[in-house]
């Protein structure tokens, strides 16, 4: 792309809601489990 082809930069709208609060409600699993008892699945490093 040459400098003559650049023109004005394009401004894109925000792709997410900036007002969204992820921790607004507790997670469903918190009703039944303590955080230390929650299962976490991990992938091995070498497959």
C-alpha positions as CSV (number, residue, x, y, z in Angstrom):
1,X,0.0,0.0,0.0
2,X,1.5,3.3,-1.0
3,X,1.2,6.6,0.9
4,X,-1.1,7.9,-1.9
5,X,-3.7,5.2,-1.3
6,X,-4.1,5.7,2.4
7,X,-6.7,8.5,2.5
8,X,-8.6,9.2,5.8
9,X,-8.4,6.6,8.6
10,X,-11.6,4.6,9.1
11,X,-13.2,4.8,12.5
12,X,-15.1,1.7,13.5
13,X,-17.9,1.5,16.1
14,X,-17.1,-0.2,19.4
15,X,-17.7,-3.9,19.1
16,X,-18.7,-4.4,22.7
17,X,-20.9,-2.7,25.4
18,X,-18.7,-0.5,27.5
19,X,-21.4,-0.3,30.2
20,X,-21.6,-4.1,30.6
21,X,-20.7,-5.4,34.1
22,X,-19.5,-9.0,34.0
23,X,-19.9,-9.5,37.7
24,X,-23.4,-8.0,38.0
25,X,-24.9,-11.3,39.0
26,X,-23.1,-14.2,40.7
27,X,-22.3,-17.3,38.6
28,X,-24.9,-20.2,38.8
29,X,-22.3,-22.6,40.1
30,X,-21.7,-20.4,43.2
31,X,-25.1,-21.4,44.5
32,X,-23.9,-25.0,44.9
33,X,-20.1,-25.0,45.1
34,X,-17.3,-23.1,46.9
35,X,-14.7,-21.6,44.6
36,X,-12.0,-24.1,45.8
37,X,-14.3,-27.1,45.0
38,X,-15.1,-26.0,41.4
39,X,-13.8,-28.2,38.7
40,X,-11.2,-26.7,36.4
41,X,-10.3,-28.5,33.3
42,X,-6.8,-28.0,32.1
43,X,-5.2,-29.2,28.8
44,X,-1.8,-30.9,28.9
45,X,1.0,-28.9,27.3
46,X,1.9,-31.6,24.8
47,X,-1.4,-32.8,23.8
